[in-house]
């Protein structure tokens, strides 16, 4: 095993965990905005969460389904506009 590869692996895992936490925080904030009747704000936040999720975690990330569901609900909101 190359010297330092274990440290690099831990750093990569830590960065991935941090990015996943940020994705979840954006999605939770979007959920709150949607529940507050602010679907336009929610849609913007869901798009940010989805872009970060896809870029940092990949299209198969478990967080992706929840983001897409929330996005669909926000986009269908009658108060959007």
MOVENVEN-V275728 format. One record per helix or strand. SS is the DSSP state (alpha for helix, beta for strand). FROM is the first residue (numbers start at 0). LEN is the number of residues. If there is no record, write none. Layout:
# MOVENVEN-V275728
ss = <SS;SS>
from = <FROM;FROM>
len = <LEN;LEN>
This chain:
# MOVENVEN-V275728
ss = <alpha;alpha;alpha>
from = <4;38;62>
len = <31;19;13>
